[in-house]
Amino acid sequence: MSHTSLSVAVIGAGMAGTTHANAWRQVGTVYDLGLPKIRLAAIADAYEPFAKDAAERYGYEKAVTDWRDIADDPSIDIVSIVVGNALHREIAEALIRAGKHVLCEKPLADTLESARAMAEAERAAGTVTAVGFTYRRNAAIAEIAKLVREGHLGEINHFEGRYWCDYGVDPNTPMAWRYSGPMGSGALGDVGSHLIDTAELICGPLVSVSGGAMMTSIKQRPVAKGHVTRGTALDTYAVELAEVTNDDVATFTGHFASGAVGTFSCSRVAWNMPNAMMLDVLGTKGRASWDLARCGEIKLDDVNSPAGLGGARQVLVNPTFPYFARGSSMAFGGVGLTQIEQFTYQAYAFLQQVAGVTEGALPPCATFADGYREMLIADAVATSAANGGAAVDLTPFNR
């Protein structure tokens, strides 16, 4: 591995894959100079047109159709895995054996067994491994976590989180890996994983979940003959239909070690809500709210308001917030943010870990162990739902 440059590949050229490709392209433009330069080596995707398109648009040297070409290439140092989660374990284990640093998208795997094996492989690895909980890098969410940590909102009593999407609302959206398998794919596994990790970032560890409820709104989907992406919809129903085997909607409540309670809901069939994540944090001295649709601001209400003039006020993300000051080319309030920057900040933190930077480093990325923990919590929610909402103890999972 070169000390002056590191080569990167991305496995998977769908929506999230190209976002990783863009993040590695941008990583040298944020924060400080001095880290190794990035060589954009390869994009891999089983669907060759996607691989070629992404490689051309984001400036990668080549496109390949077999991820093993990435694993077998000794010149590649860092790999993002951004494919269906049933493939994560095999690819990650092969990359670790090949001595590569691995950034794997969430959810970590498709089964608890595979997630546990990946966490075990991480402990034995001589390389850096991480799972992509990118909302940890959102400047506004990180600021809310800081407000909680510093006691600005008092004792937290309630966290409310919801992540609603509409990518599955059309019954003509064809069958894909997201709609099959019990773990790591349904609404709970897909978007709920972000909710769970974000809640623990802000409020600390959950110690129990209860009130689990899950439902499948669209029980069969047409089988497409061609390549399927997340938002694909067929004009007419195919002759062949396949059973959907996981949840379209999931809700639950949780208790945190701090004593706070949390309420959570996630959906992939939320009408006309393409990507809607929202959260509220309420304490004894204030409250803070955030909405992904208004990513560059928080709403804050606290004891600083004069008597009779209380109410949520808009606070724009600005250079005093985490990540933003050197993470934007226009770092002043009002410029705004999108979900895309989170991937670049994550890539930068991962690159710092690979380069061994400690002084002034960003917080380290979430680990495979963190990804396994999130899946254990999601599994506990499913257990609660299967048992009429009964409480499930999480304390055995807490480190």
C-alpha positions as CSV (number, residue, x, y, z in Angstrom):
1,M,0.0,0.0,0.0
2,S,1.3,3.4,-1.0
3,H,1.8,6.1,1.7
4,T,1.2,8.8,-0.9
5,S,-1.9,7.4,-2.6
6,L,-4.6,4.8,-2.1
7,S,-6.7,3.2,-4.8
8,V,-10.5,2.7,-4.4
9,A,-13.1,0.5,-6.0
10,V,-16.8,0.4,-5.6
11,I,-18.8,-2.8,-5.9
12,G,-22.3,-2.0,-7.0
13,A,-23.3,0.8,-9.4
14,G,-26.9,1.4,-8.5
15,M,-28.2,4.6,-6.7
16,A,-26.2,4.1,-3.5
17,G,-23.2,2.7,-5.4
18,T,-22.8,5.8,-7.5
19,T,-23.2,7.9,-4.4
20,H,-20.2,6.1,-2.9
21,A,-18.3,6.6,-6.2
22,N,-19.0,10.3,-6.0
23,A,-17.9,10.4,-2.3
24,W,-14.5,8.9,-3.1
25,R,-14.2,11.4,-6.0
26,Q,-14.9,14.3,-3.6
27,V,-13.1,13.2,-0.5
28,G,-9.9,15.1,-1.3
29,T,-11.8,18.4,-1.6
30,V,-13.1,18.6,2.0
31,Y,-11.3,19.3,5.4
32,D,-7.6,19.4,5.3
33,L,-4.8,18.4,3.0
34,G,-2.2,15.8,4.0
35,L,-4.1,12.6,3.6
36,P,-3.1,10.1,0.8
37,K,-4.4,11.0,-2.7
38,I,-7.2,8.8,-4.0
39,R,-6.9,6.8,-7.2
40,L,-10.3,5.9,-8.6
41,A,-9.5,2.4,-9.8
42,A,-12.7,0.5,-10.7
43,I,-16.5,0.1,-10.5
44,A,-17.9,-3.4,-10.5
45,D,-21.5,-4.3,-11.2
46,A,-23.0,-7.5,-12.6
47,Y,-25.0,-5.4,-15.0
48,E,-22.3,-4.1,-17.3
49,P,-24.1,-1.0,-18.6
50,F,-24.4,0.3,-15.0
51,A,-20.7,-0.4,-14.3
52,K,-19.5,1.3,-17.5
53,D,-21.8,4.3,-17.0
54,A,-20.7,4.9,-13.4
55,A,-17.0,4.5,-14.2
56,E,-17.3,6.9,-17.1
57,R,-19.3,9.6,-15.2
58,Y,-17.3,9.5,-12.0
59,G,-13.9,9.1,-13.5
60,Y,-12.9,5.6,-12.5
61,E,-10.3,3.8,-14.6
62,K,-12.3,0.7,-15.5
63,A,-15.6,-1.1,-15.2
64,V,-15.8,-4.8,-14.4
65,T,-18.7,-7.2,-14.0
66,D,-17.3,-9.6,-11.4
67,W,-16.5,-8.4,-7.9
68,R,-13.8,-11.0,-7.7
69,D,-11.7,-9.0,-10.2
70,I,-11.6,-6.3,-7.4
71,A,-10.7,-8.8,-4.7
72,D,-7.9,-10.3,-6.9
73,D,-6.4,-6.9,-7.8
74,P,-3.4,-6.3,-5.5
75,S,-3.3,-2.6,-6.5
76,I,-6.7,-1.8,-4.9
77,D,-6.6,-0.8,-1.2
78,I,-10.1,0.4,-0.3
79,V,-13.5,-1.1,-1.4
80,S,-17.0,0.1,-0.9
81,I,-19.6,-2.8,-1.0
82,V,-22.9,-1.5,-2.2
83,V,-24.9,-4.5,-3.4
84,G,-27.8,-6.6,-2.1
85,N,-27.1,-7.5,1.5
86,A,-27.3,-11.2,0.9
87,L,-23.9,-10.8,-0.9
88,H,-22.2,-8.7,1.7
89,R,-20.7,-11.5,3.8
90,E,-19.1,-13.4,0.9
91,I,-17.6,-10.3,-0.6
92,A,-16.5,-8.7,2.7
93,E,-14.8,-11.9,3.9
94,A,-13.0,-12.3,0.5
95,L,-11.8,-8.6,0.5
96,I,-10.6,-8.9,4.1
97,R,-8.6,-12.0,3.2
98,A,-7.1,-10.1,0.3
99,G,-5.9,-7.4,2.8
100,K,-8.3,-4.7,1.7
101,H,-10.1,-2.0,3.8
102,V,-13.8,-2.5,3.5
103,L,-16.7,0.0,3.8
104,C,-19.9,-2.0,3.6
105,E,-23.4,-0.5,3.2
106,K,-26.0,-1.0,5.7
107,P,-27.8,-3.2,6.7
108,L,-24.7,-5.3,7.4
109,A,-26.1,-8.6,6.1
110,D,-29.3,-10.6,5.3
111,T,-29.1,-12.9,8.4
112,L,-27.9,-12.6,11.9
113,E,-25.6,-15.5,11.3
114,S,-23.9,-13.7,8.5
115,A,-23.8,-10.4,10.4
116,R,-22.2,-12.2,13.4
117,A,-19.6,-13.8,11.1
118,M,-18.7,-10.4,9.6
119,A,-18.3,-9.0,13.0
120,E,-16.0,-11.9,13.9
121,A,-14.0,-11.4,10.7
122,E,-13.6,-7.7,11.6
123,R,-12.1,-8.6,15.0
124,A,-9.5,-10.8,13.2
125,A,-8.9,-8.4,10.3
126,G,-5.7,-6.5,9.9
127,T,-7.5,-3.8,7.9
128,V,-10.1,-1.1,8.6
129,T,-13.7,-2.2,8.3
130,A,-16.9,-0.1,8.6
131,V,-20.6,-0.1,8.0
132,G,-22.3,2.8,6.3
133,F,-24.6,4.5,8.9
134,T,-24.2,7.9,7.1
135,Y,-26.6,9.8,9.2
136,R,-23.9,9.9,11.9
137,R,-22.2,12.4,9.5
138,N,-25.2,14.7,9.1
139,A,-24.2,18.0,10.5
140,A,-27.6,18.8,11.9
141,I,-28.1,15.4,13.5
142,A,-24.6,15.5,15.0
143,E,-25.4,19.0,16.4
144,I,-28.6,17.6,18.1
145,A,-26.5,14.7,19.5
146,K,-24.0,17.3,20.9
147,L,-26.8,19.4,22.4
148,V,-28.1,16.2,24.2
149,R,-24.6,15.2,25.3
150,E,-23.9,18.6,26.8
151,G,-27.2,18.8,28.6
152,H,-28.6,21.7,26.7
153,L,-32.0,20.1,26.4
154,G,-32.0,18.8,30.0
155,E,-32.9,15.2,30.7
156,I,-34.2,13.6,27.6
157,N,-37.5,11.9,28.0
158,H,-38.7,11.2,24.5
159,F,-37.2,10.4,21.1
160,E,-39.6,10.3,18.1
161,G,-38.2,9.0,14.8
162,R,-39.8,8.1,11.5
163,Y,-38.4,7.2,8.1
164,W,-41.1,7.0,5.4
165,C,-40.4,6.2,1.7
166,D,-42.6,5.4,-1.3
167,Y,-40.3,3.2,-3.4
168,G,-42.6,0.2,-2.8
169,V,-46.0,1.9,-2.9
170,D,-46.7,1.0,-6.5
171,P,-47.9,-2.6,-6.8
172,N,-46.3,-2.7,-10.2
173,T,-42.8,-2.2,-8.8
174,P,-41.3,-5.6,-9.5
175,M,-39.9,-8.2,-7.2
176,A,-36.3,-7.5,-6.0
177,W,-34.0,-8.5,-3.2
178,R,-35.5,-5.8,-1.0
179,Y,-38.9,-7.6,-0.9
180,S,-37.6,-11.1,0.1
181,G,-35.9,-12.5,3.1
182,P,-36.7,-11.9,6.8
183,M,-33.8,-9.7,7.8
184,G,-32.0,-6.7,6.5
185,S,-34.4,-5.9,3.7
186,G,-37.9,-5.0,4.6
187,A,-38.8,-1.5,5.7
188,L,-37.4,-2.2,9.2
189,G,-34.1,-3.5,7.8
190,D,-33.7,-1.0,5.1
191,V,-34.7,2.5,6.5
192,G,-35.4,1.3,10.1
193,S,-31.7,0.5,10.4
194,H,-30.9,4.2,10.0
195,L,-33.5,5.2,12.6
196,I,-32.2,2.7,15.2
197,D,-28.6,3.8,14.8
198,T,-29.5,7.5,14.8
199,A,-31.6,7.2,17.9
200,E,-28.7,5.5,19.7
201,L,-26.3,8.2,18.5
202,I,-28.4,10.9,20.1
203,C,-29.9,9.1,23.1
204,G,-27.5,6.3,24.0
205,P,-28.1,2.6,24.0
206,L,-31.6,1.0,23.9
207,V,-32.2,-1.5,26.6
208,S,-35.5,-2.9,25.4
209,V,-38.1,-2.8,22.6
210,S,-41.8,-3.5,22.7
211,G,-45.0,-2.8,20.9
212,G,-43.5,-4.2,17.7
213,A,-46.0,-4.2,14.8
214,M,-45.3,-5.1,11.2
215,M,-47.4,-5.5,8.1
216,T,-47.1,-6.2,4.4
217,S,-49.4,-4.0,2.3
218,I,-48.5,-5.4,-1.1
219,K,-48.3,-9.2,-0.7
220,Q,-47.3,-10.1,-4.3
221,R,-45.1,-8.3,-6.9
222,P,-44.6,-9.0,-10.6
223,V,-41.4,-10.6,-11.7
224,A,-39.4,-8.5,-14.2
225,K,-37.4,-10.1,-17.0
226,G,-34.8,-7.3,-17.1
227,H,-32.6,-5.6,-14.6
228,V,-34.4,-4.1,-11.6
229,T,-33.4,-1.0,-9.7
230,R,-35.0,0.4,-6.5
231,G,-37.5,2.7,-8.3
232,T,-38.3,0.5,-11.3
233,A,-42.0,0.0,-12.1
234,L,-43.5,-2.2,-14.8
235,D,-46.1,-0.7,-17.1
236,T,-48.4,-3.7,-16.7
237,Y,-48.4,-6.7,-14.4
238,A,-46.2,-9.6,-15.4
239,V,-47.7,-13.0,-15.8
240,E,-45.6,-14.3,-13.0
241,L,-46.0,-13.0,-9.5
242,A,-43.8,-13.6,-6.5
243,E,-44.6,-13.5,-2.8
244,V,-43.3,-10.6,-0.7
245,T,-41.8,-12.1,2.4
246,N,-41.0,-9.1,4.6
247,D,-42.5,-5.9,6.0
248,D,-43.8,-2.8,4.1
249,V,-44.4,-1.0,7.5
250,A,-42.9,-1.5,10.9
251,T,-43.5,0.4,14.2
252,F,-42.2,-0.1,17.7
253,T,-41.3,1.6,21.0
254,G,-38.1,1.4,22.9
255,H,-36.5,2.3,26.3
256,F,-33.1,3.8,26.5
257,A,-30.6,3.2,29.3
258,S,-30.9,6.9,30.2
259,G,-34.6,6.3,31.0
260,A,-36.0,8.0,27.9
261,V,-38.5,6.3,25.7
262,G,-38.5,6.2,21.9
263,T,-41.2,5.7,19.3
264,F,-40.3,4.6,15.9
265,S,-42.0,4.1,12.5
266,C,-40.7,3.2,9.1
267,S,-42.4,2.5,5.8
268,R,-41.6,1.9,2.2
269,V,-45.2,2.4,1.0
270,A,-45.7,6.0,2.3
271,W,-47.7,7.7,-0.5
272,N,-45.7,10.4,-2.3
273,M,-42.9,10.5,0.3
274,P,-39.8,9.6,-1.7
275,N,-37.3,9.8,1.2
276,A,-38.7,11.4,4.4
277,M,-36.8,11.0,7.6
278,M,-37.8,13.1,10.6
279,L,-37.0,13.1,14.3
280,D,-37.8,15.0,17.4
281,V,-35.9,15.0,20.7
282,L,-37.7,16.2,23.8
283,G,-36.1,17.0,27.2
284,T,-36.8,18.8,30.4
285,K,-35.2,22.0,29.2
286,G,-35.9,22.0,25.5
287,R,-36.6,20.2,22.3
288,A,-35.0,19.8,18.9
289,S,-36.4,18.6,15.6
290,W,-34.9,17.7,12.2
291,D,-36.4,16.9,8.8
292,L,-34.4,15.5,5.9
293,A,-36.4,17.6,3.5
294,R,-34.9,20.6,5.2
295,C,-31.5,19.1,5.8
296,G,-29.7,22.3,6.4
297,E,-31.5,23.4,9.6
298,I,-32.8,22.2,12.9
299,K,-35.8,23.5,14.9
300,L,-34.9,24.4,18.5
301,D,-36.9,25.5,21.4
302,D,-35.3,25.9,24.9
303,V,-35.2,27.8,28.1
304,N,-33.4,30.7,26.5
305,S,-36.7,32.0,25.0
306,P,-38.1,35.0,26.9
307,A,-41.3,34.3,28.9
308,G,-44.3,34.3,26.5
309,L,-42.1,34.0,23.4
310,G,-41.4,30.3,23.4
311,G,-41.7,28.2,20.3
312,A,-39.5,26.4,17.8
313,R,-37.0,28.6,16.0
314,Q,-35.2,27.8,12.8
315,V,-31.4,27.4,13.3
316,L,-29.5,27.1,10.0
317,V,-26.6,24.7,9.8
318,N,-23.5,26.9,10.1
319,P,-19.7,26.5,10.8
320,T,-20.3,25.9,14.5
321,F,-22.1,22.6,13.7
322,P,-20.0,19.4,13.5
323,Y,-18.5,18.5,10.1
324,F,-19.7,21.6,8.2
325,A,-17.0,24.2,8.7
326,R,-14.4,22.6,6.5
327,G,-16.8,20.2,4.8
328,S,-18.4,22.7,2.5
329,S,-17.0,24.9,-0.2
330,M,-19.5,27.6,1.1
331,A,-19.4,27.1,4.8
332,F,-21.9,29.6,6.1
333,G,-25.5,29.4,7.3
334,G,-28.1,29.3,4.6
335,V,-26.1,27.4,2.0
336,G,-27.8,24.2,3.0
337,L,-26.9,20.5,2.9
338,T,-28.2,17.4,1.2
339,Q,-27.9,13.7,2.1
340,I,-25.0,13.4,-0.4
341,E,-22.5,15.3,1.7
342,Q,-22.8,12.6,4.5
343,F,-21.2,10.0,2.2
344,T,-18.3,12.3,1.5
345,Y,-17.7,13.0,5.2
346,Q,-18.0,9.3,5.9
347,A,-15.4,8.5,3.2
348,Y,-13.0,11.1,4.7
349,A,-13.3,9.6,8.2
350,F,-12.7,6.2,6.7
351,L,-9.7,7.4,4.9
352,Q,-8.3,9.0,8.1
353,Q,-8.7,5.6,9.8
354,V,-6.8,3.8,7.0
355,A,-4.1,6.4,7.0
356,G,-3.8,6.1,10.8
357,V,-4.6,9.8,11.5
358,T,-5.5,10.4,15.2
359,E,-4.8,14.1,15.9
360,G,-7.9,16.1,14.9
361,A,-9.6,13.1,13.4
362,L,-13.3,12.9,12.8
363,P,-15.1,10.3,14.9
364,P,-14.4,6.9,13.6
365,C,-16.9,5.1,11.3
366,A,-19.5,2.6,12.6
367,T,-18.0,-0.8,12.8
368,F,-19.3,-4.2,11.6
369,A,-20.0,-4.9,15.3
370,D,-22.2,-1.8,15.3
371,G,-24.0,-3.2,12.2
372,Y,-24.5,-6.5,13.9
373,R,-25.9,-4.8,17.0
374,E,-28.4,-2.9,14.9
375,M,-29.6,-6.1,13.3
376,L,-29.9,-7.7,16.7
377,I,-32.2,-4.8,17.7
378,A,-34.2,-5.2,14.5
379,D,-34.6,-8.9,15.1
380,A,-35.8,-8.1,18.7
381,V,-38.5,-5.8,17.1
382,A,-39.6,-8.6,14.8
383,T,-39.7,-11.0,17.8
384,S,-41.9,-8.4,19.6
385,A,-44.2,-8.2,16.7
386,A,-44.5,-12.0,16.4
387,N,-45.5,-12.1,20.1
388,G,-48.2,-9.5,20.2
389,G,-45.9,-6.6,21.0
390,A,-44.2,-8.2,24.0
391,A,-41.2,-6.5,25.4
392,V,-37.8,-7.9,24.4
393,D,-34.7,-7.3,26.6
394,L,-31.7,-5.8,24.7
395,T,-29.3,-5.6,27.6
396,P,-27.4,-8.8,26.6
397,F,-26.4,-6.9,23.4
398,N,-25.1,-3.8,25.1
399,R,-21.3,-3.5,25.3
